[in-house]
């Protein structure tokens, strides 16, 4: 069983997606599934708390402030799980597949009992983090030991001893991305964006000039309401990335719109933390999405694909966006070809294209599953 995949399925994101699809008429009668996903998501959050500063209401540390709320939820969760039935009417907890359901109920109850015991012993702990006492650390360690064997992830006693000695010397434990659990890590990657509008000096995007007087290709793909809403949600993420990169306060005001009423953004907006894109940013992302969907998949792997898409998208949106008297006055004394309006359009387009192409490449990579990965316990050597 791959735990990280199960937690991704039984999550609030999946429940929000079901609510969103039902609002568009794509799905029907999804309330029982939504309720099940939310119950499981909150239960996983309680058992996987790693910080006391979490924004999720059920991912906070167990403390006197959260004890009553967690106890009430666990009682409600136990009642819900024990009422689940299979198609034939048999209760899940009485079926051969009862282990996981009964196990998570008892894990939650024992978590409260452990807190009561620690509080009774008066160890001076103000709060407890459930992630710190989970078995994820052991899973990550075993994943690291298996990775030391290269293509053989079933080490012998001697190989295990050698791997263990290596880990004692070099103690940085980093499990495989295909392991059962993922280690806590903060991945930060900065990449360069052109022009002086950004906060730091970065490399300039090299645009390959093309000699074309007119583009006779007409993008006739019409996006569905589902794609339009998802694209607008992504546009909010693009606006967030752009705002963090630029240093012009006037330009930042043209990237967000607090009056945005997108359904998906409202469902996913916890603690009012999401950025709501402006109409101009959303229009750029929608046009970019249409151009990417209209392109052949083989063209995505050709040279200068980002530059080619950039030129086509910019030529279509340039005369329709960021037309405001405030912005016109702001760029009036700037260079014609490197003013803030031109730079803003460039950054938004390149950010969205890069984001989407990475997603496409990632999806293509997932489809190519090797025999060694598929039959990991059956085939150990096949020169992979």
C-alpha positions as CSV (number, residue, x, y, z in Angstrom):
1,X,0.0,0.0,0.0
2,X,1.2,3.5,-0.9
3,X,0.1,5.7,2.0
4,X,0.9,9.0,0.3
5,X,-1.4,8.2,-2.6
6,X,-4.3,7.2,-0.3
7,X,-4.0,10.5,1.6
8,X,-4.1,12.4,-1.7
9,X,-7.4,10.6,-2.7
10,X,-9.1,11.0,0.7
11,X,-8.5,14.8,0.9
12,X,-10.4,18.0,1.0
13,X,-9.0,18.8,-2.4
14,X,-10.9,15.8,-3.9
15,X,-14.1,16.8,-2.0
16,X,-13.8,20.4,-3.3
17,X,-13.3,19.0,-6.8
18,X,-16.4,16.9,-6.5
19,X,-18.4,19.9,-5.3
20,X,-17.0,22.0,-8.2
21,X,-17.9,19.3,-10.8
22,X,-21.4,18.9,-9.4
23,X,-22.0,22.6,-9.6
24,X,-21.1,22.4,-13.3
25,X,-23.4,19.4,-13.8
26,X,-20.5,17.0,-14.6
27,X,-21.2,14.7,-11.6
28,X,-24.4,14.0,-9.7
29,X,-25.2,12.7,-6.2
30,X,-21.7,13.1,-4.8
31,X,-22.6,14.1,-1.3
32,X,-21.8,10.7,0.3
33,X,-18.4,10.6,-1.3
34,X,-17.7,14.2,-0.3
35,X,-18.6,13.4,3.3
36,X,-16.3,10.3,3.3
37,X,-13.4,12.2,1.9
38,X,-13.8,15.1,4.4
39,X,-13.9,12.7,7.4
40,X,-10.8,10.8,6.2
41,X,-9.0,14.0,5.4
42,X,-9.6,15.4,8.9
43,X,-8.6,12.1,10.5
44,X,-5.3,12.0,8.5
45,X,-4.7,15.6,9.4
46,X,-5.0,14.9,13.2
47,X,-2.5,12.0,12.9
48,X,-0.1,13.9,10.7
49,X,0.4,17.2,12.5
50,X,4.0,18.4,12.1
51,X,3.6,22.1,13.2
52,X,1.5,24.1,15.7
53,X,1.2,26.9,13.1
54,X,-0.9,25.0,10.5
55,X,-3.8,26.8,8.8
56,X,-5.9,23.6,8.6
57,X,-8.4,23.4,11.5
58,X,-7.7,19.7,12.1
59,X,-3.9,19.8,11.5
60,X,-3.1,21.8,14.7
61,X,-1.0,20.4,17.6
62,X,-2.9,18.5,20.3
63,X,-3.1,20.9,23.2
64,X,-5.6,22.1,25.8
65,X,-7.0,24.4,23.2
66,X,-7.7,21.7,20.6
67,X,-8.4,18.7,22.9
68,X,-12.2,19.2,23.2
69,X,-12.6,19.7,19.4
70,X,-10.5,16.7,18.5
71,X,-12.4,14.5,21.1
72,X,-15.8,15.5,19.6
73,X,-14.6,14.8,16.1
74,X,-13.1,11.4,17.0
75,X,-16.4,10.4,18.6
76,X,-18.3,11.5,15.5
77,X,-15.7,9.8,13.3
78,X,-16.0,6.5,15.2
79,X,-19.8,6.6,14.8
80,X,-19.5,7.3,11.1
81,X,-17.0,4.6,10.4
82,X,-19.0,1.9,12.3
83,X,-22.1,2.9,10.3
84,X,-20.5,2.4,6.9
85,X,-21.9,-0.6,4.9
86,X,-20.9,-2.4,1.8
87,X,-23.2,-3.0,-1.2
88,X,-24.5,-6.3,0.3
89,X,-25.5,-4.5,3.6
90,X,-22.6,-5.9,5.7
91,X,-20.9,-3.3,7.9
92,X,-17.4,-2.5,6.9
93,X,-16.0,-3.1,10.4
94,X,-17.4,-6.7,10.2
95,X,-16.1,-7.4,6.7
96,X,-12.7,-8.9,5.8
97,X,-11.5,-5.4,4.9
98,X,-12.1,-4.0,8.4
99,X,-8.4,-3.5,9.3
100,X,-7.8,-0.1,7.9
101,X,-11.1,1.4,9.2
102,X,-10.8,-0.1,12.7
103,X,-7.1,0.8,12.8
104,X,-7.5,4.5,12.1
105,X,-10.3,4.7,14.7
106,X,-8.1,3.2,17.4
107,X,-5.1,5.3,16.3
108,X,-7.2,8.4,17.0
109,X,-8.4,7.2,20.3
110,X,-5.0,6.0,21.4
111,X,-3.6,9.5,20.4
112,X,-6.0,11.1,22.9
113,X,-5.2,8.4,25.6
114,X,-1.5,9.1,25.1
115,X,-2.1,12.8,25.6
116,X,-4.1,12.1,28.8
117,X,-1.2,10.0,30.1
118,X,1.4,12.6,29.4
119,X,-0.7,15.3,31.0
120,X,-1.3,13.1,34.0
121,X,2.5,12.5,34.4
122,X,3.0,16.2,34.2
123,X,6.1,16.2,31.8
124,X,5.7,19.9,31.2
125,X,4.7,19.5,27.5
126,X,2.5,22.3,26.2
127,X,1.5,20.5,23.0
128,X,2.2,17.3,21.1
129,X,2.8,16.8,17.4
130,X,1.5,13.5,16.1
131,X,3.9,13.4,13.1
132,X,6.9,13.2,15.5
133,X,5.8,9.8,16.8
134,X,4.5,8.2,13.6
135,X,6.3,5.5,11.7
136,X,7.0,7.7,8.7
137,X,10.5,8.3,9.9
138,X,11.2,4.5,10.0
139,X,9.6,4.1,6.5
140,X,11.9,6.9,5.2
141,X,14.9,5.2,6.7
142,X,14.1,1.8,5.2
143,X,13.5,3.6,1.8
144,X,17.0,5.1,2.1
145,X,18.5,1.7,2.9
146,X,16.9,0.1,-0.1
147,X,18.1,2.9,-2.4
148,X,21.7,2.2,-1.3
149,X,21.5,-1.1,-3.1
150,X,20.9,0.5,-6.5
151,X,18.7,-1.7,-8.7
152,X,18.3,-4.3,-5.9
153,X,15.9,-3.0,-3.2
154,X,15.8,-6.3,-1.3
155,X,19.2,-6.2,0.5
156,X,20.8,-9.2,2.2
157,X,22.0,-9.0,5.7
158,X,25.5,-8.0,4.6
159,X,24.2,-5.3,2.2
160,X,22.0,-3.9,5.0
161,X,24.9,-3.7,7.3
162,X,27.0,-1.8,4.7
163,X,24.1,0.6,4.0
164,X,23.6,1.2,7.7
165,X,27.3,2.0,8.1
166,X,27.0,4.5,5.2
167,X,24.0,6.2,6.8
168,X,25.8,6.5,10.2
169,X,28.7,8.4,8.5
170,X,26.5,10.4,6.1
171,X,23.3,10.8,8.1
172,X,21.2,12.8,5.6
173,X,18.2,10.6,5.2
174,X,16.3,11.2,2.0
175,X,13.8,8.6,0.9
176,X,12.8,7.7,-2.6
177,X,10.0,9.6,-4.3
178,X,8.3,6.2,-4.9
179,X,8.4,5.2,-1.2
180,X,5.3,4.8,1.0
181,X,5.9,8.1,2.8
182,X,7.5,11.4,1.8
183,X,10.0,13.1,4.2
184,X,9.3,16.6,5.4
185,X,11.2,18.9,3.1
186,X,11.0,22.4,1.8
187,X,11.8,22.5,-1.8
188,X,12.6,26.0,-3.1
189,X,13.7,26.7,-6.6
190,X,14.3,30.1,-8.1
191,X,14.5,30.8,-11.8
192,X,15.3,33.9,-13.6
193,X,12.9,36.4,-15.2
194,X,13.9,39.3,-17.3
195,X,13.8,43.1,-16.9
196,X,14.3,45.6,-14.1
197,X,10.8,45.2,-12.8
198,X,11.8,42.1,-10.8
199,X,13.4,42.3,-7.4
200,X,16.8,40.8,-8.3
201,X,19.0,40.9,-11.4
202,X,18.1,37.9,-13.4
203,X,18.7,36.5,-16.9
204,X,16.8,37.8,-19.8
205,X,14.5,35.5,-21.8
206,X,15.9,35.0,-25.2
207,X,13.2,35.5,-27.8
208,X,14.0,34.0,-31.2
209,X,12.8,36.4,-33.9
210,X,10.6,34.9,-36.6
211,X,10.0,36.3,-40.0
212,X,6.3,36.1,-40.4
213,X,3.9,38.7,-41.7
214,X,0.8,37.0,-40.5
215,X,-0.3,33.9,-38.7
216,X,-3.0,32.2,-40.7
217,X,-3.7,29.6,-37.9
218,X,-6.8,30.4,-36.1
219,X,-7.3,29.0,-32.6
220,X,-10.8,27.6,-32.8
221,X,-10.7,25.5,-29.6
222,X,-13.4,26.6,-27.2
223,X,-12.7,25.7,-23.6
224,X,-15.4,24.1,-21.4
225,X,-16.6,25.8,-18.2
226,X,-14.5,23.3,-16.3
227,X,-11.3,24.2,-18.1
228,X,-12.1,27.9,-17.8
229,X,-12.6,27.7,-14.0
230,X,-9.4,25.6,-13.5
231,X,-7.4,28.0,-15.7
232,X,-8.6,31.0,-13.7
233,X,-7.6,29.1,-10.5
234,X,-4.1,28.6,-12.0
235,X,-4.1,32.3,-13.0
236,X,-4.3,33.1,-9.3
237,X,-1.2,31.1,-8.7
238,X,0.5,32.8,-11.6
239,X,-0.4,36.2,-10.1
240,X,1.0,35.2,-6.8
241,X,4.3,34.1,-8.3
242,X,4.6,37.4,-10.4
243,X,3.8,39.6,-7.4
244,X,6.6,38.0,-5.4
245,X,9.0,38.7,-8.2
246,X,8.3,42.3,-9.2
247,X,9.1,45.4,-7.1
248,X,6.7,47.9,-8.7
249,X,3.7,48.5,-6.3
250,X,1.6,50.1,-9.1
251,X,2.0,47.0,-11.4
252,X,1.0,44.7,-8.5
253,X,-2.4,46.3,-8.2
254,X,-3.3,45.2,-11.8
255,X,-2.6,41.5,-11.0
256,X,-5.3,40.8,-8.4
257,X,-9.0,41.4,-8.0
258,X,-10.6,40.8,-4.6
259,X,-14.1,40.8,-6.2
260,X,-13.4,37.7,-8.2
261,X,-16.2,35.2,-7.8
262,X,-14.7,32.1,-9.3
263,X,-16.4,29.0,-7.9
264,X,-13.2,26.8,-7.6
265,X,-11.3,29.6,-5.9
266,X,-14.0,30.1,-3.3
267,X,-14.1,26.4,-2.5
268,X,-10.3,26.1,-2.2
269,X,-9.8,29.4,-0.4
270,X,-8.9,28.5,3.2
271,X,-8.4,31.4,5.6
272,X,-8.6,33.8,2.6
273,X,-5.0,32.8,1.6
274,X,-5.5,32.4,-2.2
275,X,-4.8,35.2,-4.7
276,X,-7.7,36.1,-6.9
277,X,-6.5,37.0,-10.4
278,X,-7.6,40.1,-12.3
279,X,-9.5,39.9,-15.6
280,X,-6.3,40.7,-17.6
281,X,-4.3,38.0,-15.9
282,X,-7.1,35.5,-16.4
283,X,-7.4,36.5,-20.1
284,X,-3.7,35.9,-20.7
285,X,-3.8,32.5,-19.0
286,X,-7.0,31.5,-20.9
287,X,-5.4,32.4,-24.3
288,X,-2.2,30.6,-23.3
289,X,-4.2,27.5,-22.4
290,X,-6.0,27.5,-25.7
291,X,-2.7,27.8,-27.6
292,X,-1.1,25.0,-25.6
293,X,-4.1,22.7,-26.1
294,X,-4.2,23.5,-29.8
295,X,-0.5,22.5,-30.3
296,X,0.6,19.0,-31.1
297,X,2.2,17.1,-28.3
298,X,5.2,16.4,-30.4
299,X,5.8,20.2,-30.9
300,X,6.2,20.5,-27.1
301,X,9.6,18.8,-27.3
302,X,11.0,20.8,-30.1
303,X,13.5,23.6,-29.7
304,X,12.4,27.1,-28.6
305,X,8.8,25.9,-28.0
306,X,8.4,28.5,-25.2
307,X,9.5,31.3,-27.4
308,X,7.2,30.3,-30.2
309,X,4.2,30.1,-28.0
310,X,5.2,33.3,-26.3
311,X,5.2,35.2,-29.6
312,X,1.8,33.8,-30.7
313,X,0.1,34.5,-27.3
314,X,1.6,38.0,-26.9
315,X,0.5,39.0,-30.4
316,X,-3.1,38.0,-29.6
317,X,-3.5,39.6,-26.2
318,X,-1.2,42.7,-26.4
319,X,-3.8,45.2,-27.6
320,X,-6.6,43.9,-25.2
321,X,-5.1,43.9,-21.7
322,X,-3.8,46.4,-19.1
323,X,-5.5,49.3,-20.8
324,X,-5.9,51.8,-17.9
325,X,-5.2,55.5,-17.6
326,X,-3.2,54.8,-14.4
327,X,-0.9,52.3,-16.1
328,X,-0.7,54.4,-19.2
329,X,0.6,57.3,-17.2
330,X,2.9,55.0,-15.3
331,X,4.7,53.8,-18.4
332,X,4.5,57.1,-20.3
333,X,8.1,58.0,-19.5
334,X,9.5,54.5,-19.9
335,X,11.2,52.9,-22.9
336,X,8.7,51.8,-25.5
337,X,9.9,48.2,-25.7
338,X,10.9,47.6,-22.1
339,X,8.2,49.5,-20.2
340,X,6.5,47.8,-17.2
341,X,3.4,46.9,-19.2
342,X,5.4,45.0,-21.7
343,X,7.5,43.3,-19.0
344,X,4.4,42.4,-17.0
345,X,2.8,40.6,-20.0
346,X,6.1,38.8,-20.7
347,X,6.4,37.5,-17.1
348,X,2.8,36.3,-16.9
349,X,3.0,34.5,-20.3
350,X,6.3,32.8,-19.6
351,X,5.3,31.8,-16.0
352,X,2.1,30.1,-17.2
353,X,3.7,28.4,-20.2
354,X,6.6,27.0,-18.0
355,X,4.1,25.8,-15.5
356,X,1.9,24.0,-18.0
357,X,4.8,22.5,-20.0
358,X,6.3,21.1,-16.8
359,X,2.9,19.5,-16.0
360,X,2.7,18.0,-19.5
361,X,6.2,16.6,-19.2
362,X,5.4,15.2,-15.8
363,X,2.3,13.4,-17.1
364,X,4.2,11.9,-20.0
365,X,6.9,10.7,-17.6
366,X,4.3,9.0,-15.4
367,X,2.9,7.0,-18.3
368,X,6.3,5.3,-19.0
369,X,6.4,2.8,-16.1
370,X,9.3,0.3,-16.3
371,X,8.9,-3.4,-15.6
372,X,11.2,-3.1,-12.6
373,X,8.9,-0.6,-11.0
374,X,5.7,-2.4,-11.9
375,X,6.9,-5.8,-10.6
376,X,9.2,-4.6,-7.9
377,X,9.0,-7.6,-5.6
378,X,9.0,-10.1,-8.5
379,X,11.7,-8.9,-10.8
380,X,15.0,-7.9,-9.4
381,X,17.3,-7.9,-12.4
382,X,16.3,-7.0,-15.9
383,X,19.1,-4.5,-16.8
384,X,17.0,-1.5,-15.9
